[in-house]
Amino acid sequence: MTDSGHIQFSRMDDVIYGKPAAQAVAETVVRLGAERVFIMASGTLTRETDEIAQIRQALGNHCVGSFEAMPPHTPRSAVIEAAKGARDARADLIVTIGGGSITDGAKAVQLCLANDITTVQGLDAFRPVAGPNGMMVPPPCTAPTVRQITVPTTLSGGEFSAVSGVTDEATQIKELFRHPDIVPQTVILDPAVARHTPEWLWLSTGIRAVDHCVEGICSPRANPYGDAQALKGLALLAGGLAAIKADPADVQARLDCQMGTWLSMGPLASGVPMGASHGIGYVLGAVFDIPHGYTSCIMLPAVMRWNRDANPERQALISAAMARPGDDAGDVLDEFIEGLGMPRSLSAVEVGPEHFDRIAEQSMATPWVPHNPRPIPGPSEVREILEIAA
């Protein structure tokens, strides 16, 4: 942990939890003075439940359009299509209901609307650039004025950050677009809506949130503000995920997971960079179409074991927060993930050693690998981690 730093707060207005989503969305729309609401929602939720219909009904004539076809990993082409829908509807607010790909998609749509981006190539000019301190910052651009409110149904946590992960289909690289105003104005945590989320998706994205906690705590740039949130978040997630595995109908455990996910983003949202688990995970997701929850299940224990000698005191905090004080953090995480029935190796998702060189090379270009607690000077070190995860 550094002796000096800079805590950056997001431009999110508020978080509403434990209230029915339709009611909370309608009340928030009135409070914000929005007149033309564009919905971006999970297609599965729309087709197989009445949750989206309830929100539409609560919004009444304020709902002016919708987009329900965002694929995993938020491809550029889908972002452009969604932006066209919102532009044609003359939307003044976006409401998202669904997982991280939809949340990230709406953040990117905000940038598209503000900067008249109408083609996939048009996004090139809005890639982040290196700032004076070496951190990535948005290039000069028009700030979004059409903001979003978000009802998340998974535990990836992207709704609490001002970063949008969008996949360039041409290169199969997931790029991070940034602007302080793309963070949702309001996040609504409703465990009742989330009960429709498939168990594998809920649990695996829960490990994604655990990954945020762990890499935030273990970062060389960790700070007391982020630590306090991440440690409490990790404890809530460890208890809540285990309880949901035992009883998927446990609404309080589901809310504990949501609150833990919110807290898990404390380090990242305040400027603490993630490490190699996130960096390698971005490549696995973009190139091999592996869900990001699964990438964390596979890579986090391996990264912790590879980092062990570089940060033993920090890793001890992880074990203690998960009620296993004194035990090896990599083992604690691996056993916890096994108990949830999640994949724990690259072979389990059919990624073999023949791909390791490509993964290692591309991982070096991600924004997170250079900030790993144990320095990673080149692809050979990434390959060592991949061999542990094989």
Buried (B, 14 or more C-beta within 10 A) or exposed (E): BEEEBEEEEBEBBEBBBBBBBBBBBBBBBEEBEBEBBBBBBBBBBBEEBEBBEBBBEBBEEBBBBBBBBBBBBBBBEBBBBBBBBBBEBEBBBBBBBBBBBBBBBBBBBBBBBBBEBEEBEBBEEBBBEEEEEEBBEBEEBEEBEBBBBBBBBBBBBBBBBBBBBBBBBEEBBBBBBBBBBBBBBBBBBBBBBBBBBEEBBBBBBBBBBBBBBBBBBBBBBBBEBBBEBBBBBBBBBBBBBBBBBEEBEBBEBBBBBBBBBBBBBBBBBBBBBBBBBBBBBBBBBBBBEBBBBBBBBBBBBBBBBBBBEBBEEBBBBBBBBBEBEEBBBBBBBBBBBEEBEBBBBBEEBEBEEEBBBEBBBBBBEBBBBBBBBBEBEEBEBBBBBBEBBB
